[in-house]
Amino acid sequence: MNIPILKQKLVASFQETIDWIQAHDDAKFEQGPEGKWDTSQHLDHLMGTATRVTMGLNLPKPMIIERFGPSNRQSEDYDTIVAHYREKLTAIPPNVVPTGNKHPRTEKMSLLSQFEAQSNEVSKAIDAWTEQELDDHLLPHPLLGNLTVRELLLWMTYHNHHHLNNLKENY
C-alpha cells in the first residue's frame, strides 16, 4: 500500500472512530460491559497509541536506525499484520490489560478534539517519509516486536478499527 492510500485509510480510521464516539450517547461515555473498558478508556487508549506512534515517526531517522537497526526484510501486507496481531492478542493472559484511563463524559468533546489533532499529527509526520524509508526503518511495537514503519501504520489503521468495531458491537 503506497503512502497516499495508507495515509487515507489511516486518517479515515481516525475519523470513523471520532464520528461514532461523537454520535454515541454522552451518558454511555463512562459505561461499558461488565469487566470491560468504557468508551472513554477505549478513546484514551487510542490517543496514547497515536501519541507514541507520532513520537516514533518524528524521531530523527538516523537515531531510529541506530536504536532499532535497519530493516532486513520486505514489509508485510495489511492482512498479514492483522493476522499476526490477532494471534498475539489471543496469547495475552486475561489478567494483562493495556492502559486506558477513565474520563468523565464532560471531557468527551475535548478528548475527541485531541484525538482529531493527533490524527492530523500522524498524517503530518507521515509526510516526512518516503516509500523506501517506510520499509527501511523499524519501530518497536509492544506485542509484535520491531515493525517497519509501513507495518506500524498498517497496524495502527487496524487497531483503530479493532477498537471501533468493539465499541459498535458491545456499547
C-alpha positions, -999 to 999 in steps of 0.1 A, spaced: 0 0 0 16 33 -11 18 63 11 -12 83 -2 -35 52 2 -21 43 35 -25 78 48 -60 80 35 -70 47 52 -53 57 85 -70 91 86 -103 75 77 -99 51 107 -94 80 130 -124 99 115 -147 69 117 -138 64 154 -144 101 161 -177 101 143 -190 71 161 -180 83 196 -193 118 188 -227 103 179 -228 79 208 -249 88 238 -229 110 261 -244 92 291 -228 60 279 -193 75 276 -184 63 311 -202 29 308 -191 -4 293 -199 -40 296 -192 -57 329 -155 -61 335 -146 -43 302 -134 -8 294 -159 20 290 -159 42 258 -136 68 275 -110 42 281 -110 30 245 -106 65 234 -78 72 259 -60 40 248 -63 50 211 -50 85 220 -20 70 238 -12 48 208 -14 77 184 9 98 206 35 71 208 34 63 171 37 100 162 67 104 186 83 74 168 77 89 134 91 122 144 124 108 157 154 116 136 158 87 111 195 81 118 185 77 155 158 52 146 184 31 126 209 34 155 183 23 181 164 -4 162 186 -13 133 178 -12 96 151 -35 83 164 -66 66 132 -78 51 102 -67 30 72 -51 48 43 -74 54 9 -65 39 -21 -54 59 -37 -89 62 -5 -104 74 0 -77 101 -36 -81 112 -33 -119 114 -1 -116 135 -17 -91 158 -48 -112 163 -27 -142 171 -7 -123 197 -39 -109 213 -51 -145 219 -19 -153 237 -22 -124 262 -31 -137 297 -65 -124 308 -50 -105 338 -28 -84 315 -47 -53 305 -33 -24 285 -38 11 299 -70 30 293 -77 58 318 -113 66 327 -126 101 318 -159 117 327 -184 124 300 -178 161 304 -144 156 288 -158 137 257 -157 166 232 -123 178 244 -109 143 241 -123 139 206 -107 172 196 -74 159 210 -78 127 191 -85 145 159 -54 167 165 -34 135 169 -48 122 136 -35 154 120 -1 150 137 2 114 125 -7 125 90 18 153 91 45 130 104 39 106 75 47 134 50 83 133 62 88 97 50 94 83 15 81 50 3 116 34 7 121 48 42 88 33 54 103 -1 45 139 6 57 132 18 92 120 -2 122 100 10 152 90 -11 182 56 -25 190 49 -39 225 33 -70 212 46 -75 177 82 -65 182 100 -44 157 79 -34 127 88 -15 96 72 20 97 49 9 70 38 -21 90 33 1 121 10 24 102 -9 -6 87 -13 -19 122 -25 14 136 -52 16 109 -64 -19 120 -60 -10 157 -84 20 154 -109 -2 136 -105 -30 161 -115 -7 189 -142 9 169 -157 -24 160 -156 -35 196 -175 -3 206 -201 -7 178 -208 -43 188 -208 -40 226 -216 -5 236 
